[in-house]
Amino acid sequence: MMEPLTPVALVDDDKDLRRATAQTLELAGFTVSAFAGAKAALAELTPDFAGAVVTDIRMPEIDGLQLFDMLKERDADLPVILVTGHGDIPMAVQAIQNGAYDFIAKPFAADRLIQSVHRASEKRRLVMENRALRRAAEDAQDSLPLIGQTPAMENLRNILRHIADTDVDVLVAGETGSGKEVVAQLLHQWSRRRKGNFVALNCGALPETVIESELFGHEAGAFTGAQKRRMGRIEHASGGTLFLDEIESMPVATQVKMLRVLEMREITPLGTNEVRPVDLRVVAAAKIDLGDPEARGDFREDLYYRLNVVTISIPPLRERRDDVPLLFTHFAARAAARFHRDVPALSQSLRRHLSSHTWPGNVRELSHFAERVVLGLEGGGEKAISLPSASTTLPEKLEQYEAEIIREALAANDGDVRRTIEALGIPRKTFYDKLQRHGINRTGYAARK
């Protein structure tokens, strides 16, 4: 499919010069709307005009400078190129200081005009794309927490809406940072259970000694330190939704009890023989393929099949790259509001980084990157740290590269030591030794709520 031609508005009261200039621009690949005066141009040029404006200064009724002022009031980002006679140059320079894009003195070479219009049109294109992304991000923030416009995300949202009110248990599969909890929250919000509690528990964050108490609750005196009765997460989720993240980390003994909960919809808190019915939907999430026996490891096959009534897979960010600019714009706007900073525009270099990076930490990594851009710690998609110079030795380059890999892994995993070590594939002691050697502060990468 051919790219649409870039529009240009040409305003000149000289018929012959207007025709010649329009022909020059059309031969250069632009589509030209020519106007004999400012009034006709103003009637057609709306704030969503996607191109540049080229106008002569000396015109009857409304001259080019007045036209520029009127267009600036409509849209301060609309690039206006002024064509001037020799005596108009001081006025044109003043207009440049007031925001005009460029001025070209008569007589001018065709290449001079074409180059200026190309640059102005590229600037306008970026402005319009940024506006469109911000509008889309605002719409997404209001109505679609699971942001994305690619077919994969449209399909994912359709599936969630289709099964949200069916009360079926759901297994969510996706890489770290891909948005598994967001999916679980949407299933809850779009279901009849939305008036009940949404209760989340990260199975990998709790030691084996306390996870059963967290899930099933306990009576006073059930174990040392249990001074009073405590309701467990499962019972607290009754009438609502229980979200079990990183369920592959659940201890085997707890898996057996969880299987009974799923089959019988009842619990027995620690320290009592009382059986209590529960009415809940379970959404479990895993970052590994539980259907693969080798990847599943100690995770019980029967529990996997009981959870696997409906499985939803969240595509990683690298498989839906067209969503990256939209997500970045959303996160940047959110960060700008929180840090009281301006929302950054998407420059060409920043766009290149967004499209070329593989985002191993998925949406979470992109969110943190957007925060760093807003804070001025990232610029144009380039690393904030300095790259090795040509005189740097190979061992020094390897050290710098290793440090950057560790920083990226920390950022992708919110500073979580266990997940970062798993991602890097190194022992815990080695990890801490490398943090100390490279002067990396792990706490600076902790998740910000």
C-alpha positions in Angstrom: 0.0 0.0 0.0 1.3 3.4 -0.9 1.8 6.0 1.8 -0.6 9.0 1.6 0.9 12.2 0.2 1.8 14.8 2.8 -0.6 17.8 2.5 0.7 21.4 2.1 -1.5 24.5 2.2 -0.1 27.2 -0.2 -1.4 30.8 0.1 -0.4 33.4 -2.5 -2.4 36.0 -4.3 -0.1 35.9 -7.3 -1.8 33.4 -9.7 1.3 32.6 -11.8 3.6 32.2 -8.8 1.0 30.2 -6.9 0.6 27.8 -9.9 4.4 27.4 -10.3 5.0 26.9 -6.6 2.2 24.3 -6.3 3.7 22.4 -9.3 7.1 22.4 -7.6 5.7 21.0 -4.4 3.6 18.4 -6.2 6.6 17.2 -8.2 8.4 16.8 -4.8 5.6 14.4 -3.6 3.3 16.7 -1.7 -0.4 17.1 -2.2 -1.1 20.9 -2.5 -4.2 22.9 -1.5 -3.7 26.3 -3.1 -5.5 29.4 -1.9 -5.6 32.9 -3.5 -6.0 34.6 -0.1 -6.0 34.2 3.6 -9.8 34.1 4.1 -10.1 31.1 1.8 -7.3 29.3 3.6 -8.7 30.1 7.1 -12.0 28.5 6.0 -10.3 25.2 5.2 -7.4 25.0 7.7 -8.7 23.3 10.8 -6.6 22.4 13.9 -6.4 18.8 12.6 -4.7 19.8 9.4 -1.9 17.3 9.0 0.6 19.3 7.0 2.5 22.6 6.8 1.4 26.0 5.5 3.4 28.1 3.0 2.2 31.7 2.7 3.4 34.9 1.1 3.6 37.9 3.3 2.4 40.6 1.0 -1.3 40.0 0.3 -4.4 42.2 0.3 -7.0 42.3 3.2 -5.2 39.8 5.4 -1.4 39.6 4.9 0.8 36.6 5.7 1.8 37.8 9.2 -1.8 38.3 10.2 -2.6 34.8 8.8 0.2 33.4 10.8 -1.1 35.0 14.0 -4.6 33.6 13.3 -3.3 30.1 12.6 -1.2 30.2 15.8 -4.3 31.0 17.8 -6.0 27.9 16.3 -3.0 25.6 16.7 0.3 26.8 18.1 2.1 23.7 16.7 1.0 24.3 13.1 4.3 25.0 11.1 4.0 28.1 9.0 6.6 29.0 6.4 6.7 32.7 5.3 7.7 33.6 1.8 9.2 37.2 1.9 10.4 39.9 -0.4 13.7 41.6 0.5 12.0 44.4 2.4 10.0 41.9 4.5 13.0 40.1 6.0 13.1 42.0 9.3 9.3 41.3 9.8 9.9 37.6 9.0 12.7 37.4 11.5 10.4 38.8 14.2 7.8 36.2 13.1 10.3 33.4 13.6 10.9 34.7 17.1 7.1 34.5 17.6 6.9 30.9 16.5 6.9 30.8 12.7 8.7 27.8 11.4 10.8 29.3 8.6 11.1 32.2 6.1 12.3 32.0 2.5 13.4 35.2 0.7 12.4 35.8 -2.9 13.7 34.7 -5.4 14.2 31.2 -3.9 15.6 28.0 -5.3 13.1 25.1 -5.5 15.3 22.9 -3.3 15.3 25.5 -0.6 11.5 25.5 -0.4 11.2 21.7 -0.7 13.7 21.0 2.1 11.9 23.5 4.4 8.5 21.9 3.7 9.9 18.4 4.2 11.3 19.4 7.7 8.1 21.2 8.6 5.9 18.3 7.5 8.0 15.8 9.5 7.6 18.0 12.6 3.9 18.2 12.0 3.6 14.5 11.5 5.2 13.9 14.9 2.9 16.4 16.6 -0.2 14.8 15.1 1.0 11.3 16.0 1.7 12.4 19.6 -1.8 13.9 19.8 -3.4 10.8 18.5 -1.5 8.6 20.9 -2.4 10.8 23.9 -6.1 10.7 22.9 -6.0 7.0 22.5 -4.2 6.6 25.8 -6.8 8.8 27.5 -9.6 6.7 26.0 -7.8 3.5 27.1 -7.3 4.8 30.6 -11.0 5.6 30.9 -12.5 2.5 29.4 -9.9 -0.2 28.8 -7.4 -1.0 31.6 -5.8 -3.6 29.3 -4.4 -1.1 26.9 -3.7 -2.1 23.3 -5.1 -1.7 19.8 -3.4 -4.7 18.1 -5.6 -7.7 17.0 -4.0 -9.8 19.8 -5.2 -7.4 22.5 -8.6 -6.8 20.9 -9.0 -10.6 20.9 -7.9 -10.9 24.5 -10.4 -8.3 25.6 -13.2 -10.0 23.7 -12.4 -13.3 25.4 -12.4 -11.7 28.8 -15.8 -10.1 28.2 -17.1 -13.4 26.9 -16.1 -15.5 29.9 -16.2 -12.8 32.7 -19.7 -13.6 33.9 -19.5 -17.4 33.4 -17.9 -18.1 36.9 -15.5 -20.5 35.4 -12.0 -20.8 37.0 -9.3 -19.4 34.8 -5.6 -20.0 34.3 -3.6 -17.0 33.0 -0.3 -17.6 31.3 2.2 -14.9 30.6 5.7 -13.7 31.0 6.8 -11.6 33.9 5.4 -8.1 33.7 2.9 -8.9 31.0 -0.2 -7.9 33.0 -1.6 -11.1 34.5 -3.1 -9.3 37.5 -4.7 -6.7 35.2 -6.4 -9.6 33.4 -7.6 -11.1 36.7 -9.0 -7.7 37.8 -10.9 -7.3 34.6 -12.5 -10.7 35.0 -13.6 -9.6 38.4 -14.8 -6.1 37.4 -16.7 -7.4 34.3 -18.5 -10.2 36.3 -21.4 -10.3 38.7 -18.8 -10.8 41.4 -17.6 -7.2 41.1 -19.4 -6.2 44.4 -17.4 -8.8 46.2 -13.7 -8.7 47.2 -10.9 -9.1 44.7 -8.2 -10.9 46.8 -4.7 -11.3 45.4 -2.0 -13.5 46.8 1.5 -14.0 45.4 2.3 -17.6 46.1 6.0 -17.1 45.4 6.3 -14.2 48.0 5.3 -16.2 51.1 7.4 -18.9 52.8 5.9 -22.4 53.1 5.4 -22.0 56.8 2.8 -19.2 56.5 1.1 -19.7 53.1 -1.5 -22.2 54.5 -2.4 -19.8 57.3 -2.7 -16.9 54.7 -4.9 -19.0 52.4 -7.1 -21.0 54.9 -7.0 -18.8 58.0 -6.6 -20.1 61.5 -8.2 -20.3 64.9 -6.6 -18.8 68.1 -4.0 -21.2 69.4 -3.7 -23.2 66.2 0.1 -22.7 66.3 2.7 -20.8 68.2 2.0 -17.1 67.9 -1.6 -17.5 66.7 -3.1 -15.4 69.5 -6.5 -14.7 67.8 -8.7 -16.0 65.0 -7.7 -14.9 61.5 -9.8 -15.1 58.3 -7.8 -16.6 55.4 -7.6 -15.1 51.9 -9.9 -17.8 50.4 -12.7 -17.1 52.9 -12.2 -13.3 52.5 -12.7 -13.8 48.7 -16.0 -15.6 49.1 -18.5 -13.8 47.0 -15.7 -12.4 44.9 -12.5 -13.4 43.1 -9.3 -15.1 44.4 -6.2 -14.3 42.4 -3.3 -16.7 42.9 -0.2 -15.3 41.2 2.9 -17.4 40.5 0.9 -20.5 41.5 3.7 -22.6 40.2 5.6 -21.6 43.4 2.8 -23.0 45.7 4.2 -25.8 48.0 3.1 -29.3 47.2 1.3 -29.8 50.5 -0.7 -26.7 49.9 -1.5 -27.8 46.4 -3.3 -30.8 47.7 -5.5 -28.6 50.0 -6.1 -26.1 47.2 -7.3 -28.9 44.9 -10.0 -29.8 47.4 -11.1 -26.1 47.6 -11.5 -26.1 43.8 -13.4 -29.3 43.8 -15.6 -28.9 46.9 -15.7 -25.1 47.4 -15.1 -25.5 51.1 -12.2 -24.8 53.5 -11.1 -26.0 56.9 -9.1 -23.3 58.8 -6.0 -24.4 60.7 -6.9 -25.4 64.3 -10.5 -26.5 63.7 -12.4 -29.3 62.2 -15.2 -26.9 61.1 -15.8 -27.0 57.3 -16.9 -23.7 55.8 -18.4 -23.3 52.4 -17.0 -20.6 50.1 -18.4 -19.1 46.9 -15.6 -17.8 44.8 -14.0 -17.8 41.5 -10.3 -18.7 41.3 -8.0 -17.0 38.7 -4.5 -18.4 38.8 -1.5 -17.1 37.0 1.8 -18.7 36.0 4.8 -17.4 34.2 5.8 -20.9 33.0 3.9 -23.4 30.8 2.2 -25.7 33.3 1.1 -27.9 30.5 4.8 -28.9 29.9 5.7 -31.7 32.4 9.3 -30.6 32.4 8.5 -27.0 33.1 5.8 -27.9 35.6 8.3 -29.7 37.9 6.6 -30.4 41.3 3.4 -28.8 40.4 0.6 -31.4 40.6 -0.8 -32.5 37.3 -4.3 -32.9 38.7 -4.3 -29.4 40.1 -3.2 -28.1 36.7 -6.0 -29.9 34.9 -8.5 -28.6 37.5 -7.4 -25.0 36.9 -7.1 -25.5 33.2 -10.8 -25.1 32.5 -10.1 -21.9 30.5 -6.6 -20.8 29.8 -5.8 -17.2 28.7 -2.4 -16.4 27.2 -1.2 -12.8 27.3 1.1 -12.0 24.4 4.5 -10.6 25.3 5.2 -7.0 24.3 7.6 -8.0 21.6 4.8 -9.8 19.8 2.6 -6.7 19.8 5.1 -3.9 19.0 2.4 -1.6 17.5 1.0 -1.2 21.1 4.3 0.0 22.5 4.0 3.8 21.6 0.4 3.8 22.9 1.4 2.2 26.2 4.5 4.5 26.5 2.3 7.5 26.0 -0.2 6.3 28.7 2.6 5.6 31.2 4.4 8.8 30.4 1.3 10.9 31.0 0.6 9.0 34.3 4.2 9.6 35.4 4.2 13.3 34.4 1.1 13.8 36.5 2.7 12.1 39.5 6.1 13.8 39.2 4.6 17.2 38.1 6.6 17.2 34.9 5.7 17.9 31.3 4.6 14.9 29.1 7.5 14.2 26.8 6.9 14.1 23.0 7.9 11.0 21.1 11.0 12.0 19.1 12.3 10.0 16.2 15.2 8.5 18.3 12.7 7.6 21.1 10.4 5.9 18.6 13.3 3.9 17.3 14.2 2.7 20.7 10.6 1.8 21.5 10.3 -0.2 18.3 13.7 -1.9 18.4 13.9 -2.9 22.1 12.7 -6.4 22.9 11.2 -5.4 26.3 12.0 -8.6 28.2 10.3 -7.2 31.2 7.2 -6.4 29.2 4.7 -3.8 30.3 6.3 -3.4 33.7 9.7 -2.6 32.1 8.1 -0.1 29.6 6.3 1.6 32.5 9.6 2.1 34.4 11.3 3.3 31.2 8.5 5.9 30.7 9.1 7.2 34.3 12.8 7.6 33.6 12.1 9.5 30.4 9.8 11.8 32.2 12.4 12.4 35.0 15.0 13.1 32.4 17.1 10.0 33.2 16.6 8.6 29.7 16.8 10.7 26.5 16.0 9.9 22.9 16.1 6.2 23.6 19.8 6.3 24.5 21.1 4.9 27.7 21.6 7.3 30.5 25.0 5.7 31.2 27.9 6.5 28.9 28.9 4.0 26.3 32.5 2.6 26.3 34.9 4.7 24.4 37.1 3.4 21.7 40.0 3.4 24.1 38.2 1.2 26.6 39.8 -2.2 27.0 37.8 -5.4 26.4 37.6 -6.4 30.1 36.3 -2.9 30.9 33.7 -3.1 28.1 32.6 -6.5 29.4 32.3 -5.1 32.9 30.1 -2.2 31.7 28.0 -4.5 29.6 27.5 -6.9 32.5 26.4 -4.0 34.8 23.9 -2.8 32.2 22.4 -6.3 31.9 22.0 -6.5 35.7 20.3 -3.0 35.7 17.9 -4.1 33.0 17.0 -7.3 34.8 16.4 -5.3 38.1 14.2 -2.9 36.2 12.2 -5.6 34.5 11.6 -7.4 37.9 10.9 -4.3 40.1 14.1 -5.0 42.1 12.8 -8.4 43.3 15.9 -10.4 44.1 14.5 -13.9 43.5 13.0 -13.1 40.1 16.1 -11.1 39.0 18.4 -14.0 40.0 16.2 -16.4 38.1 16.3 -14.1 35.0 20.0 -13.8 35.1 20.6 -17.5 35.9 23.3 -16.8 38.6 23.7 -17.8 42.3 22.5 -15.4 44.9 26.0 -14.8 46.3 27.3 -14.0 42.9 24.4 -11.6 42.3 25.2 -9.6 45.5 28.9 -9.7 44.7 28.2 -8.1 41.3 25.9 -5.5 42.8 28.7 -4.4 45.1 31.4 -4.5 42.4 29.3 -2.4 40.0 28.0 0.0 42.6 24.3 -0.9 41.9 21.7 0.0 44.5 19.0 -2.6 44.2 16.4 -0.6 46.3 16.3 2.0 43.6 14.5 -0.5 41.3 11.8 -1.5 43.8 8.2 -1.3 42.5 6.6 2.1 42.9 2.9 2.0 43.8 
